[in-house]
Amino acid sequence: SHGAGDPSETETPVVAWGSGVALPKDPSEFKEKMMYDARIEKWGLSHVRRHDLHQADLAPLMASIIGIPIPVNNMGVLHMEYLGSSEEYKAGALFANARQMLAQYQQKRSQRRGKGG
């Protein structure tokens, strides 16, 4: 099927490693409980912390990992859990993501005002 909203149609596994990517973390290091999913055990990943993203979040993450500007029309949120860089770089990346999302909001607001809204 297509478009039914089944997890096999809407979820995209992300496996990332290399320069700029944070090392995996043990789930026991966190106060909040990790979301359980039977696939974690099936894939042999119960020993690492899971970080869920929306598909829109991939653009700012990939851009930040490789050190390029976040795409202008992006609506995703940068997930710091994946970045294995300095705190200064992370702060700059978050600021860039916030500025970019603010510009999107201002553009949409301007368009609505132009239509009498």
ABEGO torsion letter per residue (X at the ends): XBGAGBAAAABBBBBBBEBGBBBBBBAAABABBBBBBAAAAAAGAAABBBBBBBAAAAAAAAAAAAGBBBBAABABBBBAAABBBBAAAAAAAAAAAAAAAAAAAAAAAAAAAAAGX
